């Protein structure tokens, strides 16, 4: 006995061809979208992992109430697990042209290096390079002027800071705000000219030996917390590791 579906299926396809074409296109489109997301996610993951070495991104950071002397830094570095500590001081200043706060750093050549997206880093004491996302949100571009802490500065470049992939001004913030908060680079001389009234004594560290996992990273960070308490004026530290638990994101 012949299967009745042999004749019915071709008739069904012919009679409902429009419906099946739509279904075919929809399925093809969804496969393409999902495949694209998977490829993009894989590429971003590789680029993210490579950035840790390319920009020498910190393992973690802490902030002190005052600048640590060389002896205190050496004691911090010579803990149970060796680390290297870098000065990464910053200033928070208000801007005039846009209602926002901008966090100023010196050019970092050793830790948390800078990615130049457009233009160049400042070379004169009346110049500044600002975060690209902050610039886009506030309609600022290379060549514009921005008054920061009472000083009118020319924007020479748009940058991305490797320790601020999202613009959180404080670790307790629930959401980042790239409109009201930005980060920027100025010359060493200009940074020093602002004085120490608003200076934050922030330090970044890098493990000599990378922790094997998150749990080990948290345990090591807790050990450094007590080490800091013993050897310096401690005001705050966050856990860190391969998957960072850092104040900056």
N, C-alpha and C positions, 0 to 999 in steps of 0.2 A: 504494500500500500504506500502510495506516495505521500510524502509529508506536505500538508496543505500550506505550510509556511513558505515553500519554495516559490509559489506564485504570489502569496500575500505580501511578502516583504518587498519585492520590487514595486508592487502597486502602492504600498504604503510610502516607500521612499519617493516615488514619483508624485504622489498626491500631496505629500507634505514636504516637498523639497525645500521650500523657504524656511520652515522651522528647523530642519536639520542643518541647513547652511548656517543659520544664526547660532545654533548650538555649537557647531564645529568652530566657528570664528570666536565664540566666547571662550571655549575651552583652550583654543590656541593662544588667545590673548592672555588668559590667566597663567598658562604655562610660561609664556614669555615674561610676564611681570614677576612671577615668583623666581624664575631663573635669574632674571636681572638683579633682584634683591640679593639672592644668594651670592652671585658673582661680586656685586658691589660690597657686600658685607665681608667677603673673604679678602678682597683687595684692601678695604679699610683696616681690617684686623692686621694684615701684614704690615701696612704702612704705620699703624699705631705701634706695633712691636718694634719696628725698625727705628722709630723716632726716639726711643729710650736711649739708644746708643748714639744716634746721630746728634741729638741735642743734649746728651748727658743729663737726662732728667733726674731730678733729685729722688732719693728714696723716701724722704720725709723732711719735715722742718719743725723748728721750734722758735719761740720768741722770748727774749729776755727783757727784764725791766731796765737793764743798762748794758752797755757794751762789755763783753767778756774779755778779760785779759788773756794773753798768750798761754799762761799757765793753766787757766781754767779750760781753755779750748783743748789743750793737750791732754788733760785728764779726761775730758769728755770723749775724745777720740780714742784713748787707750782703755776702753772698757773691755768687757769680756769678749765681745766681737768688735773688731776694728772698724772704724768709720772715718770718713774724711768730712770735715766741717767747713762750710764756705759762708762768708758774709753775704747776705742778700737783703740789705737794708732797704727800706722804702719810706716814702712820704705820701700821705693822702692830702690832696689839695683840691679846692673848689675851682670850678671853671666859670667863666663869665658869659661867653656867647651861648652856651647851652647850660641848663641847670643840671649839673652833674658833679660827681667826685671822680678825680682821676688819680691813680696810684702811680707814683714816679719811681723808676729804678734807674740805676746806672747800667751801662752796657755790661751784660754778663757774658764773659768769654770762657769761663771754666765750667759753670753749672747752669742748667736751665737756659741753654743758649737760645738765641732769637732767630725766628724765621722772618725774613724780609719778604713781604708780599708785593709791595710796590714802593718805588722811590729808593731812599737810602736812609741809613741811620744818621742822627744829627752829628755834625762836626763843629758847629759854632754854639756859643752859649745862649743864643736866642732861637734855638731850633728844638724840635721835638718830633719823635716818631710815635704814633698812637696805634692802638689795637684796631685791626681792620673792621671787625664786627661793630665796635663802638663807633668808628668813623661812619660806616654805612648807616647805622641807625640814627645818627645825628647829622647826616648829610654833609659830612666833612670829607675833604680830599686833599691830596698833596698840593701844596702851594697856599692853602688857606691859613688863616691865623687863629690861634686859640689862646685866650688869656687864662693862665694857670697860676693860682696863688698870687695874683696881682702882677704877673709878668707876661707880656705879650710875646708869644712864641710862634714861629713859622713851622708848619707841618712839613717835614721833609720825607716822611715815609709812613707806610702802613705795615704793621708787623703783627705777628702772632707770637705770644710768649708760651713756651712749651709747658710751663706750669700753670697756665691759665687757659686751658682749652675751652672752659666755660667760665664766664665772668662772675664768680662769686666773690663778694667783698669780705664775707665773713663765713666761717664754717657752719654757723648755726642757721644761715639763710636757707629757706625752703626752695627758693627759686633764684636763678641767676638773673641779673638785670644788666644787659648790654646797652641800655639806653641811659641810665642814670649813673652807671659805674663803668670805668675803663681803666686800662693800664697803659703805661707809656714809658719810653726810654728818653733820657736826657743825658747831656755830657756830664762827666764827673764834676767839672767846675760849677756848672749850674746847679747840680744836685746839692753840692756843699754850700752854695750861696743861699739856699733856702733856710739854712740853719738847722739846729737840732731840736727845735721846739716840738715839731710834729714827727720826729724821726722814730721809726719802729725798728728795734734791733732784732731783725729776723735772720735766722740762720738756716741754711739747707744742709742736709747731710746725704752722703752716699755710702752705702755699705761696701766694704772691701769684698765681702763674700755675700752674694745675693741669697736671701732666705729661700728655703726649698718650697714653702707654701705660705698661705695666708696666716695660718695658726702660728707658725714659727715667726713670721714677721711681726705679729701682734705681741708675742712673748718678748721678742728682742726690743721692740719699741717700748714696752713697759719697763724693761731693764734699763734702757737709756733714760727713761723718765726719772727713775730713782737716782741714776748716775748724775743727771742734771741737778736734781734737788741737792745732792751732796756737794757739788762743785760750782754751783752758780746761783744767781738770783733767778729762780725759775718762775715763769708766768704762764706757760702753755705748751703742750706738745700733742701731736696726734700720732696714732699708729700708722705704720707704713710697711710697704713690702712690694712684691712683684705686682700684686693688685693693690694699688695705692689706697691708703686711708690718709689722705693728705688734706691740709687746710686749703690748698689751691687745687683746682680741677682742670 
